[in-house]
Amino acid sequence: MDYITLKGVRAEGAHGVLDFEHAKPQPFVVDAVLYLDLSDASRSDDLTDTVSYAQIADRIVSVIQGEHCDLIERLAQRIADSILLSWRVRKTIVTVHKPEAPIDQDFGDVSVTIERTQKDYDQDSEPTAASLYTAQLHHHTQDLSEHSSSESAISQTNEPTVHKAVIALGGNLGDVQQTFRTAIVAMDAIVGNQVTGISALYRTKPWGVPGDVPDFYNAVVELTTVLDAEQLLNSLHMIEAAHGRTRDIHWDSRPLDLDIIDFDGQVSNNPGLTLPHPRAWQRAFVLKPWLDINPEATLPGEHGGTVEKLAAAAPDADGIECASTNWILGGTA
């Protein structure tokens, strides 16, 4: 199999078991080998037929700078997870170096190397962020099937219920368009999921975010899923984490934000997942992309109504513009 080698990706992050390592960033260096079929790229000379190593490097840096890990073994796993979000990469070998590890003896380097493949996530193992592709959600799908069988004496079927969800994507850091593309691939690759609609890409002025920050890009995806709403939300959080999103600050710049806007038209005040999204009715950057997919869409709930009317009345309606209609195919805004 062909491979791409990326060596010496450097960034600082707060990782380690000691107290000071939770607060004080230190340098980490990552080497990654990406195994994939480069036949198409070698003939077409087209970036869309391969994997952007610049984007992979961005993901590695985002993970290093992101959520704290006690062990560099865990950090290596999260980096491998983020790399395998690119569906062309069939296997990756990740080495994480910690050159300033708190070791009393003289040493040159300490590192951890792991090898992960797409097939690893088909095995019955403890779910991790990499389970986006199959394993973790295979277990969920199986659970749903068993639940459906036990609860529905009328249908007497093991087929899980298929739900319809609307997901909003947002971000303003890094190569947002490419991040959106890989996030959509990851959503579609989850067992039991199928993406059925993708909106145009919109550019919006920051709304509700303090300070001078870059403009946001936004899009909406419609999908069917056999997961319940909470399982779907957990999967979206793992996709966010693989792209370096942390949830420490809710109103801030971010590489990727994934929100469930609507799920089967359900209305729920569950504090962990309010449905529909409690602020969707006043966000044109959610409502206008949704109209691209479904011009007849309606938002349920207290502030519900036709999405068309809500979009026209939204306070940010004048601050959104269509950036690209072919972005999902690699077109640029």
N, C-alpha and C positions, 0 to 999 in steps of 0.2 A: 504494500500500500504506500502511496505517496505521503509526504509529510512536510509540514512547515515548522521551523524551529524559531522560537522567540526567546532570546537570552537576555538576562540582566535587566529586567523591568524593575525599576526601583521606585519605592514610595515609602512614606512613613505612616505607621499606624500604631495604635495602642493595643497590643496583644501580649498576653502572658499571664501567668498565674499569680505573680507577686503583686502586692498592692500598688506599687508605683507604676507597674506596667499597665494598669487599668487607666491611668491618667496621662502618663508621659509617653508621647509617640517616640518610636525608635525606627531605624531603617530596616526594611525587608527587601530582599531581592528575589525575583521569581524567574525561573526558566520554564518554558512550556513547549512541548512538542505536540503538534496537532496532526493527527493522521486522517487523511481524506483522499478521495479520488480526484486528482487534478487533470484528468483526461480532457474534460470540456474546456477548462480554463487554458490549457496549453494549446488548444486549437483555436479557440475564439478570441483570446487575448482580451477577455472581458471580465472585469472585477466581479460581476454578479455571478460568475461561474466558479468562484473560489470563496475564500474567507478573508475578510479584511484584517490583517494582523494589527493595523492601527486600532481597529475597534476592539480586538482582543486585548491589546495592551491597555486601552481605556478601561475595560472591564476589570482587568487585574488590579489596576490602580484603585478603582472604585471599591473593590472588595477589601483591599489592604486598608484604605482610609475609612472603611465603613464600620459595621458592627463589631464590637470587641469579641475576640476569641481567646480563651485561656490557652489553648494548645495550637501550635503551628500545624499540627495534624488536621485540626478542624479548619484552620485558615486555608490549607491546601485543598481540602474537600470543597469549600465554598468557591475557590477559584476554579477547580475542575467543573463544578456545577455550572458556573457562569460560562465557561468555554463551551460546554456541551449543549448550551442553549442554541448554538449554531448547528442546525440539523445536518450540515455537510460533514461536520467533524464526527467521525465514528469512534475515535479513541483519543485520549490525551494523557500525556505524562507530565505531571506538574512537580517541580522542585521548589520548595520555599526555603530560602536561606535567611538565617537570623544572625547577622555578623556581630551584633553587639549583645548577644545573649548574656544574661547575668551568671557567668561561670567563673569561679574563683581561679581556676587554672588557666595558663596560657593556652590559647587555641586559635586555629586559623579560621574555622568556619563550623557552623552547625546547620544541618538542613534536614528536611523531610521530603521524600519523594513518594508520590502515589501514582498509580495507573488506573484510569477509569475508562470504561467504554459505554456506549449506549446500551449494550446488552446487560451491563451490570444492573441497570435499573429495571430489568425484567425479573430479577431474582427476588425471592421472599426474604427481604432484609428490612432492618429498621428504616423507616422512611427518613429521607433527608431532602434538602432542597433540590438535589438532582432528580428526585422522584417525579419532577414535573413531567417527565416523558412517559413513564409507565408504571413503575412499581408501586409508588405510594398510592396513586389514584386507581390502580388495579385493585388494591385492597379496599378502597372506598367504594368502587363500583361493585365489588363482590358483596360488601356489606349492604349496599343499597338494594341489590338484587334479592338478598335474603330477607331484608326488611319488607320489600314489596311482596314477596311470597307469603310471609307470615301475616301481613296486615290485610291482604286482599284475598279473602276466601272466594269472592265472586269471580275474579279473573283467573285465579289459580295459575298464575304465570310467574316465572322467574325473571321476566324482562323488567329491568328497572324503568322508573318513570323518566321520561325525557322532558327537561325543563328548557325554557327559553330565557336567556339573559342578555342584558345590554351592558357593555363594559366601556367606561370612558378612560382614555389614555391621555396623560399630560406629562410635560417635562420641559426643562429649559437649560439643562446642562449637558455638554458634550454633543455628540452626533445624535440628536434626538430622533431624527427620522430613521436612522439605522437601528437605534434602540427599539423604536416602535415596531419595526419589521421583525426583529428577532423575538420581541415579546409576543407578537401575534403568532409567530411560528410555534413558540413554546405553549401558548394557550391551545392552539389547534392540535398539538402533539399529545396533550393530556388524554389518557384513555377515557372514552365516553364523551369527549368534546368534539364539536365541529363548528368552525367559524363559517357563518352563513352570510355575513355582510361586513364590509369595511368602508368607512366614510372617506371623503376627501380629507386632506390635512389643512388645519386652520392655524393661523398665527394670531395670538391674542396678547393684548397688553396685560401685565400683571394685575391681578385683581384680588384683594384680600391678602397680599403679601407685602410686608413692610420693607422699606428701603429701595435703593436703586438696583433692580435685578434685571436680567435679560428677559426678553419677551418669551412667552410660553408657546409651545406647539400643542395642539390638541387634535384628537380623533376619537371616533367611536367604533366599536366592534359589536356585532350581534352574533351570538353563538347559541347552539343547543348543547346541553350537557346532562349527564346522568348523575352528576354530583348534586348534593343539596347546596343551599346558599352558603352555609358556613364552610363547607368543604371547598367550594369554589373560591371563597374569599381567602382561605388559607393558602390555596395554590397561587393566587394572584400575589399574595404577600411574598411568597418564595421567589416568584419571578422578579418582583421588585428588588428583593435582597440580592439576587444574583447580579443585578445591574447596579448595585451599590447604594440602593435606597435604604436609609435608616428612618425610623419613625420617632426619633427623639424630639424633633421640632416639626409640628404639623403644618405651620404656615411659613414655608421657606422654599428656596430654590431646590430643585431635585432633578436627578437624571430620568426618573420614571415614576409615575403615579398611576395606579390602576384602581378604579372604583367601580363597584357594582351599582349601576343606576336603577335598573329594574330587573326583577326576577319573577317571571310568571305573573306580573301584575300584583304581586303580594304587597300587603301593607303590614308592617311590623315595627314595633317600637323597641325591639331588642337592642340594648345598649351596645352590644358587640357588633351588630349589623342592623342598622335602621333601613327599612325598605318602604318606599323607594328612597334613594339617596336624599337626605333631608334638605339639601341645598340645590338639588338639580333644577328645581322650578325657576330659579332666578339666575341660572348660568347659561348664557347664550353659547358659550364655548363647549357646552355639552349638548344643548338642545339643537343647535344648527347642524352639527355633524350627524346627530341621530336622524334628522329629517332626510339627510342624503340616503340613508338606508331604508327608512320607512316614512314616507310623507304623511301617512295616516296615523302615526304613532300617537298614543295618549299616555300621559303620566298619571298614575293612580294617586290616591291619598288626599289629604286635606288641602294641599295647594295644587292639586292635579288639574288636568284639562288637556286639550289638544296641544301637542308639542309645538305646533306651528304658532298658535297664539301665545303660548308661554315664551317662545323664543323672541317674538316681536316685542314683547313687553319687558323682557329681562333688562336689568339696569346696565349690563355690559354689552348690549346689542350693537352699539356703535363701535365697540373696540375690538371687533373680530373680523378677520379677512381670510378668504380662501387662499392658501399658500400653494397648494398643488393638488391636482386631481389624479395624477399618476404616480404619486410618491411610493406606493406599495410596490411598484414595479422597478423602483430604483431611480425614478425621476426626482429631481431636486427642487426645493422651493425657491 
